[in-house]
Amino acid sequence: MQRRGKGKPKYRAPSHKYLARAKFPPIREELMVGEVVEILHDPARTAPLMVIRCDDDFYALPAPEGIMVGSQVEIGSGAHLRAGNVLPLGEIPEGMDVFNIELVPGDGGKIVRAAGLSAKVMAKEEGRVIVKLPSRQLKVLNPRCRAMIGVVAGAGRKEKPLLKAGKVYHILKAKAKVWPRVAARAMNPVDHPMGGGKRRHKRKKTTSKRAPRGARVGSIGARRTGRKKGGKK
């Protein structure tokens, strides 16, 4: 939606409900050892959060499968290869499942964080590590980028069917996503570039790639539109 973000209350993200930023601690030379003191549900994400206490500091990270309250979590170089521990990619053996991976060393973890996801370390070369993402895309990363061992908890959350539309409404309302979605041409012209005209298109659906954000709707930079007609093969 064009108006999604910091705009009107209807489209504003309910950040006051979010528990914490799920990020790794800053990079340190010594190995950090913490204890899982609580596992929480966060409306901001699909995976549960585990709260880790290291000395007098508390950190929140996505919980892996098999973790429980009282488990120990090691963060840093030299940690054991156990679910929930955080290591640099250069120290993780090939074929191991990882998640919450950093794109730049020290950014706290950016990708593979949704429930039930995991990536796989495919190969290690001089100065780089190749990781296979859940989309099957291969990504080349710095070996000093950190990642968590295991699979994100919460897998199978989509297996239970949504038996009525009201259930979908309440699920999406917690994330401040507007639902149900109204068709663009059913809106008024003030609400959408394709609105107005009694549901008739008054303008082309194709839009330039260089159009401003408010006009980047429809078929953006499309080479062609419509159905392909039969012809010579």
C-alpha positions in Angstrom: 0.0 0.0 0.0 1.2 3.5 -0.9 0.3 4.9 2.5 1.9 2.3 4.6 4.5 3.6 7.1 4.5 6.6 9.4 1.3 8.1 7.9 -2.2 8.0 9.2 -3.0 5.8 12.2 -4.8 3.2 10.0 -1.5 2.5 8.2 1.0 3.1 11.0 2.9 0.1 12.2 2.1 -0.7 15.9 5.7 -0.4 17.1 4.5 0.1 20.7 3.5 -3.6 20.7 7.0 -4.8 19.6 9.1 -6.3 22.3 12.7 -5.7 21.2 15.2 -5.6 18.4 16.5 -9.1 17.7 20.2 -8.5 17.2 23.5 -10.0 18.1 25.7 -8.3 20.8 28.6 -6.2 19.5 31.6 -8.3 18.3 34.0 -9.1 21.1 37.2 -11.0 21.3 36.2 -13.2 24.2 33.5 -15.9 24.1 30.2 -14.8 25.6 28.1 -17.4 27.5 24.5 -16.6 28.4 21.4 -18.4 29.7 17.9 -18.4 28.1 15.7 -16.9 30.8 12.5 -16.5 28.8 10.9 -17.4 25.5 8.3 -14.9 24.2 5.9 -14.3 21.4 6.6 -11.0 19.5 3.8 -9.5 17.3 6.5 -8.0 15.1 7.7 -11.4 13.8 6.5 -14.9 13.1 9.3 -16.7 15.2 9.4 -16.7 19.0 12.1 -14.6 20.7 14.4 -16.0 23.4 15.8 -13.6 26.0 19.4 -14.3 26.9 21.1 -13.0 30.0 24.9 -12.5 29.7 26.3 -11.2 33.0 24.1 -8.1 33.7 23.0 -7.6 30.0 20.0 -9.0 28.3 19.7 -9.8 24.6 16.8 -10.9 22.4 17.4 -13.3 19.5 15.1 -15.5 17.3 14.7 -18.9 19.1 15.9 -22.1 17.3 14.1 -25.4 17.4 14.8 -27.4 20.5 15.8 -24.5 22.7 14.3 -24.2 26.2 14.4 -22.0 29.3 17.7 -22.7 31.1 19.7 -23.6 28.0 23.1 -22.1 27.6 23.9 -20.0 24.5 27.5 -19.3 23.4 28.2 -16.2 21.3 31.5 -15.6 19.5 34.5 -17.4 18.0 35.2 -20.8 19.5 31.6 -21.6 20.4 30.3 -25.2 20.2 28.3 -26.3 17.2 25.0 -26.5 19.1 21.6 -25.1 18.2 21.3 -21.5 19.3 25.0 -20.7 19.4 26.4 -17.8 17.4 29.6 -18.3 15.4 31.4 -16.6 12.4 30.5 -18.3 9.1 34.2 -19.1 8.6 34.0 -21.5 11.6 30.8 -23.3 10.7 31.4 -26.5 8.7 29.8 -27.1 5.3 26.4 -28.6 5.1 25.2 -27.1 8.5 21.9 -25.3 8.9 22.2 -21.6 10.0 19.8 -18.7 10.4 19.8 -15.0 11.4 22.8 -14.3 9.2 24.7 -11.0 9.1 25.3 -9.4 5.7 28.1 -7.2 7.0 30.2 -8.2 10.1 28.6 -6.6 13.2 25.2 -5.7 11.7 23.4 -7.9 14.2 21.7 -10.4 11.8 19.6 -9.5 8.8 18.4 -12.5 6.8 16.7 -15.9 7.3 14.8 -14.9 10.5 11.2 -16.1 9.8 9.6 -19.1 11.5 10.8 -22.5 10.1 13.5 -21.1 7.8 17.2 -22.0 7.6 20.1 -21.6 5.2 22.9 -23.9 4.5 26.6 -23.4 4.3 27.6 -24.7 0.9 31.3 -23.9 0.4 34.2 -22.0 1.9 36.9 -20.4 -0.1 39.6 -17.9 0.6 38.0 -14.8 2.0 34.4 -15.8 1.4 31.7 -18.2 2.3 28.9 -19.4 0.0 25.5 -19.8 1.7 22.4 -21.3 0.1 19.3 -19.3 1.2 15.8 -20.7 1.6 15.0 -19.3 -1.8 17.8 -21.5 -3.2 19.8 -18.5 -4.1 23.5 -18.6 -3.4 24.9 -15.7 -1.5 28.6 -14.9 -1.0 29.4 -13.5 2.4 32.3 -12.4 4.5 33.6 -15.3 6.7 33.5 -12.9 9.7 29.7 -12.5 9.3 28.0 -14.3 12.3 25.1 -16.7 12.1 23.1 -18.9 14.5 23.2 -22.7 14.4 20.0 -24.5 13.7 16.5 -23.8 12.3 14.2 -21.0 13.4 11.5 -22.2 15.7 7.8 -21.9 14.8 7.7 -24.2 11.7 4.3 -25.4 10.7 2.4 -22.3 11.8 0.7 -22.3 8.4 -0.5 -25.9 8.5 -3.6 -25.1 10.6 -6.2 -23.8 8.2 -7.8 -20.4 8.6 -11.5 -21.4 8.6 -13.0 -18.0 8.5 -12.2 -14.5 7.2 -12.4 -13.0 10.7 -9.3 -15.1 11.7 -7.3 -13.5 8.9 -8.5 -10.1 9.9 -7.3 -10.4 13.5 -3.9 -12.0 12.5 -3.1 -9.1 10.1 -4.5 -6.5 12.3 -1.8 -7.4 14.9 0.8 -6.5 12.3 -1.0 -3.4 11.2 -1.5 -4.7 7.7 -4.6 -3.4 6.0 -7.0 -6.2 5.2 -9.2 -6.9 3.3 -7.5 -5.2 0.3 -9.7 -3.0 -1.8 -9.2 -3.1 -5.6 -7.4 -0.1 -6.9 -10.0 0.8 -9.5 -12.7 0.6 -6.9 -11.1 3.5 -5.0 -11.6 7.2 -5.5 -9.0 9.1 -7.6 -7.6 10.8 -4.4 -6.8 7.4 -2.9 -5.1 5.7 -5.9 -3.9 6.6 -9.3 -6.1 4.0 -10.9 -9.2 5.0 -8.9 -12.4 6.7 -10.1 -14.3 6.3 -13.4 -16.8 3.7 -12.2 -14.3 0.9 -12.2 -13.1 1.8 -15.7 -9.4 2.4 -16.4 -8.8 5.9 -17.5 -5.1 5.6 -17.8 -2.5 3.0 -18.8 -1.5 0.4 -16.4 2.1 0.4 -17.4 4.3 2.8 -15.4 7.9 4.0 -16.0 10.6 2.6 -13.7 11.7 6.2 -13.1 8.2 7.3 -12.0 7.9 8.9 -8.5 6.9 6.6 -5.6 3.2 7.7 -5.6 2.9 6.7 -9.3 4.9 3.4 -9.1 1.8 1.2 -9.3 0.5 -1.3 -11.9 2.9 -2.9 -14.3 6.2 -1.2 -13.5 8.6 -1.0 -16.4 6.7 -3.8 -18.3 8.0 -4.7 -21.7 4.6 -6.0 -22.8 1.1 -6.5 -21.3 -1.9 -8.6 -22.1 -2.2 -12.2 -23.2 0.2 -13.7 -25.7 -1.6 -14.4 -29.0 -0.8 -17.4 -31.1 1.8 -17.1 -33.8 4.8 -18.7 -35.3 6.8 -20.8 -32.9 
